[in-house]
Amino acid sequence: MPLYSYTALDSKGKEKEGTLEGANQNEAITRLKEMGFFPTKVIEVKGGAGKEARGVATGGKKKKSAKDIQIRIPGLGGVNTKTLCTFTRQLATLVDAGLPLLRGMQVLAKQEKNPDLRDTILKLAATVEGGSTFSEALAQHPKLFDKLFINMVKAGELGGVLEVTLNRLSEFMEKAEKIKSKVKAAMFYPVAVLVVATGIVILLMIVVVPSFEKIFADMFDDKTPLPDFTLLVLNISRTIQNHFLLVAAGFIALWIAFKLIINKTKAGRYWFDWALLRAPAVGSLITKVAISRFTRTLGTLIASGVPILQALNIVRETAGNVIIANAIIAVYESVKEGESITRPLEASGVFPPMVVSMVDVGEQTGAMPEMLIRIANNYDEEVDTAVGALTSLIEPIMIVFLAVVVGSIVIAMFMPLIAMMDKLGTDG
C-alpha cells in the first residue's frame, strides 16, 4: 500500500508532520480527517514504507523533499487573476477539509510569496477575527475583489456552502482567464505586424527617402516636375524629419482624445461598442465572448444563491459592452415586473435565437443556472473556433497591408526614374 507524507493542523492549530498508508491520496486525506487533523499537504512517498509509517502515531517529522507540493500561491508583485484564482481554490479546499475560515487564511498568508496578496489576506483575517463576515471583509478591498466575488461569497455564507461558492468562483475565473488569453493571443500577430510596419515606414521616411530626394535634386531641374505621388511621399518624409516630436505628439494626442471620448462620454462609448459588435470578422468574436461572459456570470451567480435581480445588476456592471449592458437592463426591468427573461433578450437583437431558446427552456424547467452554464460552455468552444479562423484571416491581410505600405513608398521613389528612362528612350 502506498505511503503518504502529510502536513496537517491539529484541533489546536499546531502543525503536525508525518506519514501514513492509504490506497490513494483521497483515502489518506479521509484518514487524516478521521484522526482530527486538517491536512494542508498530502503527497505520496516514493519507495518508502515500514519505519516511516510510524510517523502517524508519533507525529514524527521527516526532512522535506524537493518533490513536496505545498500549498502556495505564485506571484511576483501585484495580484493578477491567476494568483487570485489559486488563492480562492486553495481557501475552498481548506474550508471543505473542515478548517475554520480564519485559520485557513492564516495558513495561506504564512505560505504566500506575493507580498501584496499576503498583506491583503492578513487584513482579511484581522477583519474576520474582529467579528465581521468574510464578505464584509472582502468589501473593504474593492480593487482586488469585485462585486461578483463579494456577492457570491455573501450568498455562500448565507446558504452555509462557502466552500462550494469559492470553488465555483475559482472555476469561473479560470474560464474567464482562458477566454481572455485566447483573444489576446489572436490579437498579438496583427499588433506585432503593425509595430513592425510602423518601424519600417519610419526608417524608410527618415533614411531611404531623403537619399532619393538628393538624387532627384541632382538629376532633375525645376522645369521637370516630379510625379504628384512622389511629391506627396517626399513632403511626408520632410515633415517627419523636421517635426518628428510634433508628429509623435500629434498621434499621442489623437490616441488620448480617442480614449477620453470612449471612456468619458456615453455617446462615444455606445457607438464604439456598437461598431465593435458589427465589425467584420472581429465583431462575431467579440459577440461570442460577450455572450459567454454574460451567461457564465449570471449562471454562476444564480447557482450560488444570489437573487436574480441582484445577479442581473452585477452582470450588467461586468458586461464590458454598453450594448450588452443595455440589453441586461431591459431584462432586469422585465423580471422586476414579473415578466419573462426571454422577451427582452430577443428584443435586444444581440443574442442569437439559439441562446434565447435555451434560456426559455431553462426558465420553463426551473434549470436556469445549468442551462446558462451550458450556453457558456458552447460559446467557449465557438470562441476557440472563431479565434482560429480570425488568426488565419488576419495573417494574409496584415502581410498584404505591409506589402502595400512599403511597396507604395518604393514605387513613389522609382516613378521619376522610370519617367526619365522613358523620356531618354523617346529622345533616342
C-alpha angles and dihedrals in degrees: 000000000000119000120228129201114213143187114200144158122241126220090276093053095252118143117246129187130193146111136266139174125250141157090242141346094273091054090049090052091048091052091050090052090050088053089056096254129132105219118218096170132021120171134164116252110224114228095352131125140117111049095025091056090071087074088089094064099035099035084228119177126232131195114277115249126217086237093062112116111216127188102261135151114223119223140128103205128323121041113260126187094262092054092047090048091053091049091050094050093046092049089050090052093051094046091047089052089060099259113143113254094241093051091046092056091047090053093049093046090052092054097038117116097185105089095204094052093041091056091047092050091051090050090049090050092049091050093049090046088054091062104268124128120252092250091052089051091050091050089063089066104052094158091064103028116045127204091267091058095043096047094047090051090048091052090048091052093050092048095044092238101107094142091053091049092049090051090051090049093052091048090049093051092047091053093045092049091048092054091045091052092051093052091047090050090052091052096046096079098052092044091050092049091047091053091048091047091051091050092049093048092050090049092050093047095048101037113016104036094050089054090055090047090059090049091051091050090055096043103040131051129207091269092062108068121206120237114274093241091053091050090051092054091045092052091049089050092051091049092052092046097046100035105026095140092048091049091049091047090049092054091046091049091050090050092049091048090050092051092046092051091050098042102034104038125062093211093050092049092046095052093043092053090043090053092047093054091050099040114122113263094344094061093062091052093048091049092051092049091048093050091047091051093046096049096042094047094046093044093049092048095048092045089052092055101259110149112255096242092050090045092053091052091053093046090050091056092049096042094102092207128077094215091054091043091054090051090051091051089055089050090050093053091047094051090044089059090049095253132130123288094220100064097066090041090057093043092054092070090216101093118069119238091252091060092046091050094049092048089049091052090048091050093049095047097041091241097112098137093050092047093049092051089048090053090049091051091050091050092047087061091047089051089055090053093044092050091052092048093046092050091051090049097045096052097066091038092055092045091052090046092053092046092050094049096047093037092053092055091048092048091049090055095047098044094083091048092050090048091051092049091050090051093050090049090052093048091048 
